[in-house]
Amino acid sequence: MEPESLADDLADALVGVQRLIRRRLRSGMTAPRLRGAEVELLRLVVTRPGVRVSDAAKELYLAGNSVSTLVNHLARGGYLIRETDPADRRAARLLPTEAAQTRLRDWRERRTALVRRQMGRLDEVDRKALEAALPALRKLAENLHEEAEDT
């Protein structure tokens, strides 16, 4: 396979898998739907409680005012607490609520169960191929992250 074709096929496959996972997980949800950027911000805040809004913007490659809009929406929804940073009273720190932690934990558990079921439908050769591809996919993600930081 030509490198250009491989790159295109890989990108299409990754996007397709991600889109289908999101669609499947949305069905049956009773809580209001969160946009992708909102989920990314919640994940970051759960992973790094107390992260400053400006640092979250850099980490997510979003404009500061875009993150502020996301924060306002998530705070109104009961998922984030915005507090003044004691080290710099002009800055805000973000903390997850219990509702945010519960929602992300439930989503992660449902995602894992869905992917586990679908992987169970694959034959052993395909499961081994996916397992063997994980280090390369992680390296690809790391390279994309590094390149984004350099720009």
DAKA-V206648 format. One record per residue. N is the residue number from 1. PHI is phi as a letter, one per 40 degrees, with the letter a starting at -180 (NA if undefined). Layout:
[[N PHI] [N PHI]]
This chain:
[[1 NA] [2 c] [3 d] [4 c] [5 c] [6 c] [7 c] [8 c] [9 c] [10 c] [11 c] [12 c] [13 c] [14 c] [15 c] [16 c] [17 c] [18 c] [19 c] [20 c] [21 c] [22 d] [23 c] [24 c] [25 c] [26 c] [27 c] [28 g] [29 c] [30 c] [31 c] [32 d] [33 c] [34 b] [35 c] [36 d] [37 c] [38 c] [39 c] [40 c] [41 c] [42 c] [43 d] [44 c] [45 c] [46 c] [47 c] [48 b] [49 d] [50 g] [51 d] [52 c] [53 d] [54 c] [55 c] [56 c] [57 c] [58 c] [59 c] [60 c] [61 f] [62 b] [63 c] [64 d] [65 c] [66 c] [67 c] [68 d] [69 c] [70 c] [71 c] [72 d] [73 c] [74 c] [75 c] [76 c] [77 c] [78 g] [79 b] [80 b] [81 b] [82 b] [83 b] [84 c] [85 c] [86 c] [87 c] [88 a] [89 c] [90 c] [91 b] [92 b] [93 b] [94 b] [95 b] [96 c] [97 c] [98 c] [99 c] [100 c] [101 c] [102 c] [103 c] [104 c] [105 c] [106 c] [107 c] [108 c] [109 c] [110 c] [111 c] [112 c] [113 c] [114 c] [115 c] [116 c] [117 d] [118 c] [119 c] [120 c] [121 c] [122 c] [123 c] [124 d] [125 c] [126 c] [127 c] [128 c] [129 c] [130 c] [131 c] [132 c] [133 c] [134 d] [135 d] [136 c] [137 c] [138 c] [139 c] [140 d] [141 c] [142 c] [143 c] [144 c] [145 c] [146 c] [147 c] [148 c] [149 c] [150 c] [151 c]]
